[in-house]
Amino acid sequence: MVDIIASVIVIAIIGGAVAYIIKSKKSGQKCIGCPYSKTCGGKNCGCNK
């Protein structure tokens, strides 16, 4: 029973992360981890520093 609960929690975390990435990409963010990704366009925004 503990294995099932742990599996459900892991699947929920992974599913939430995938949903966040899909939502961010659909909203136009180029690099998701960058706080300026909505304003910079993804080329020279400092995400690669």
CNS distance restraints for C-alpha pairs under 8 A (distance, minus, plus):
assign (resid   1 and name CA) (resid   5 and name CA) 6.45 0.50 0.50
assign (resid   2 and name CA) (resid   6 and name CA) 6.11 0.50 0.50
assign (resid   3 and name CA) (resid   7 and name CA) 6.02 0.50 0.50
assign (resid   4 and name CA) (resid   8 and name CA) 6.16 0.50 0.50
assign (resid   5 and name CA) (resid   9 and name CA) 6.25 0.50 0.50
assign (resid   6 and name CA) (resid  10 and name CA) 6.23 0.50 0.50
assign (resid   7 and name CA) (resid  11 and name CA) 6.09 0.50 0.50
assign (resid   8 and name CA) (resid  12 and name CA) 6.05 0.50 0.50
assign (resid   9 and name CA) (resid  13 and name CA) 6.25 0.50 0.50
assign (resid  10 and name CA) (resid  14 and name CA) 6.23 0.50 0.50
assign (resid  11 and name CA) (resid  15 and name CA) 5.91 0.50 0.50
assign (resid  12 and name CA) (resid  16 and name CA) 6.03 0.50 0.50
assign (resid  13 and name CA) (resid  17 and name CA) 6.28 0.50 0.50
assign (resid  14 and name CA) (resid  18 and name CA) 6.22 0.50 0.50
assign (resid  15 and name CA) (resid  19 and name CA) 6.09 0.50 0.50
assign (resid  16 and name CA) (resid  20 and name CA) 6.13 0.50 0.50
assign (resid  17 and name CA) (resid  21 and name CA) 6.29 0.50 0.50
assign (resid  18 and name CA) (resid  22 and name CA) 6.20 0.50 0.50
assign (resid  19 and name CA) (resid  23 and name CA) 6.07 0.50 0.50
assign (resid  20 and name CA) (resid  24 and name CA) 6.06 0.50 0.50
assign (resid  21 and name CA) (resid  25 and name CA) 6.13 0.50 0.50
assign (resid  21 and name CA) (resid  32 and name CA) 7.41 0.50 0.50
assign (resid  22 and name CA) (resid  26 and name CA) 6.16 0.50 0.50
assign (resid  23 and name CA) (resid  27 and name CA) 6.28 0.50 0.50
assign (resid  24 and name CA) (resid  28 and name CA) 6.62 0.50 0.50
assign (resid  24 and name CA) (resid  29 and name CA) 5.75 0.50 0.50
assign (resid  24 and name CA) (resid  32 and name CA) 6.70 0.50 0.50
assign (resid  25 and name CA) (resid  29 and name CA) 5.38 0.50 0.50
assign (resid  25 and name CA) (resid  30 and name CA) 6.94 0.50 0.50
assign (resid  25 and name CA) (resid  32 and name CA) 7.74 0.50 0.50
assign (resid  28 and name CA) (resid  38 and name CA) 6.93 0.50 0.50
assign (resid  29 and name CA) (resid  37 and name CA) 5.42 0.50 0.50
assign (resid  29 and name CA) (resid  38 and name CA) 5.35 0.50 0.50
assign (resid  29 and name CA) (resid  41 and name CA) 7.69 0.50 0.50
assign (resid  29 and name CA) (resid  42 and name CA) 7.78 0.50 0.50
assign (resid  30 and name CA) (resid  37 and name CA) 5.96 0.50 0.50
assign (resid  30 and name CA) (resid  38 and name CA) 7.52 0.50 0.50
assign (resid  30 and name CA) (resid  41 and name CA) 6.57 0.50 0.50
assign (resid  30 and name CA) (resid  42 and name CA) 5.09 0.50 0.50
assign (resid  31 and name CA) (resid  37 and name CA) 5.80 0.50 0.50
assign (resid  31 and name CA) (resid  42 and name CA) 6.40 0.50 0.50
assign (resid  31 and name CA) (resid  47 and name CA) 6.96 0.50 0.50
assign (resid  32 and name CA) (resid  37 and name CA) 6.68 0.50 0.50
assign (resid  33 and name CA) (resid  37 and name CA) 7.84 0.50 0.50
assign (resid  33 and name CA) (resid  47 and name CA) 7.72 0.50 0.50
assign (resid  34 and name CA) (resid  46 and name CA) 7.95 0.50 0.50
assign (resid  34 and name CA) (resid  47 and name CA) 5.43 0.50 0.50
assign (resid  36 and name CA) (resid  40 and name CA) 6.13 0.50 0.50
assign (resid  36 and name CA) (resid  45 and name CA) 7.04 0.50 0.50
assign (resid  37 and name CA) (resid  41 and name CA) 6.51 0.50 0.50
assign (resid  37 and name CA) (resid  42 and name CA) 6.30 0.50 0.50
assign (resid  37 and name CA) (resid  45 and name CA) 7.30 0.50 0.50
assign (resid  37 and name CA) (resid  47 and name CA) 7.85 0.50 0.50
assign (resid  40 and name CA) (resid  44 and name CA) 7.11 0.50 0.50
assign (resid  40 and name CA) (resid  45 and name CA) 5.18 0.50 0.50
assign (resid  41 and name CA) (resid  45 and name CA) 7.27 0.50 0.50
assign (resid  42 and name CA) (resid  47 and name CA) 7.67 0.50 0.50
